[in-house]
């Protein structure tokens, strides 16, 4: 049987491989939970509970927490409370609750995209507050002055917000990069009608097609050069503006102008 010291070393090794560093600073913990804004009695799924520091703060705010921690040793050490359920299952294989819920987590960096995708697919999700790499959080929220395709594709249904910065010294072990608090909120009413969403997605996919080095050149292939140029002028985009610099609101306006249909 493996010794307890060996198990601790193996656990630390696996955490490093997955890119998860446990949050240790009390101020940073409060910062993450403040960003999550739990309300009394709200159902929250916590991803990667670790040693339970976020868990304890969520419970203190009177949330009902389902904590996912795949490490049995860490899961067994989580605080016991009436409003806490602990699961050693893989969060990514879990079915979303039927009732409205939120997600909170200091997630392994290697699993960031998979966790975000799970959240975006959960129909009853209200919001997700995720501690990710600083660069990832900035990239997804337009903080670099550029917008990713995933953010634009989901913008009609989800708001993406950079909700805070966590220095790397707040983690143990200390990672190479700082953390960013990414908040994804499902809109109570989509900005594009559900039956028109496939057309909106077609527009965005076309714009990100990379033809000609600009969004206008890419859209011209599908909608015609005149219509594409007129739509770009209407939202004050120069002909040579690259697709990443187009704001979500500009995409929505161009969609209304182009009607979601192909040009003739």
Phi, psi and omega in degrees: 000137182292144179287161179296325179293323178295316181298321178296318179295319180294319177299315179298322180295314180296319178300320180293320179299317181283347178083022179260128175240129187286138181282127186241336186279123182301322180295321179293322178298314178297325180298315180296315182289326174300318179295327180288334177051055179293144177252160183305122177085000182291142176277123180233129171264122179258130181262124177065065187294335178060233181270006170086018181289316174294322180304311182298320180290322176296319178295322179297331177274008174070030172277156169266118190247131166252107186263122176262119177217110187286343177278115184298325180295315178292321180298321181292336182269359180292152183297147177265131181203153180297330184263019182234129170241136182248131179238132175263014178281166175285119181303322184294343178261000182284147173274135178299145176300155177285332180270161178300142183206170175235162177239137175225140177185145165267093195266151174301131184302325182292341182255009186303308183298321181293319179293317178299316179299318178301315181297317182294336181269351184278113188293333183260008178293133173269312180199158175231130177242109190237133175269110185239182170298143181305316181297318180297313181298320179292319182297317184285342185250010177076016185288343176273001186084008178228151183240137180277158180297320180300317180297315181294316181301323184263356185303321179301334183252338185224137170267138179246128186222135171276107190259002178164168181236135179236116181294151184297337179293348180280353184254157170226128349295162183287122179281178180278340185231160175285167177255156176232141178267112181258125178244124179245121185240125177285130183287139177296333177221119182300150179281347175231136179304143185303321182288345179261354182301319177302323178291321176298316179298321177299317179300314182293316179300320178295315181297325179273011182292341174082013181277126174080357175081005179215160180293324180296317179297320180293316181291333181299329182297324184263322188254357182090147187294322182294312182294319180296317179295319180295319179295319179293321177297322183296331179255016174062044175254125175291157183300337184257012181291126177291156189297326183294343182267005179274124182286155178304319180297327177291323177298317181296320178292317178298324178298317179295322181289321182274349174073003179075001181253159178285148178286161180251000000 
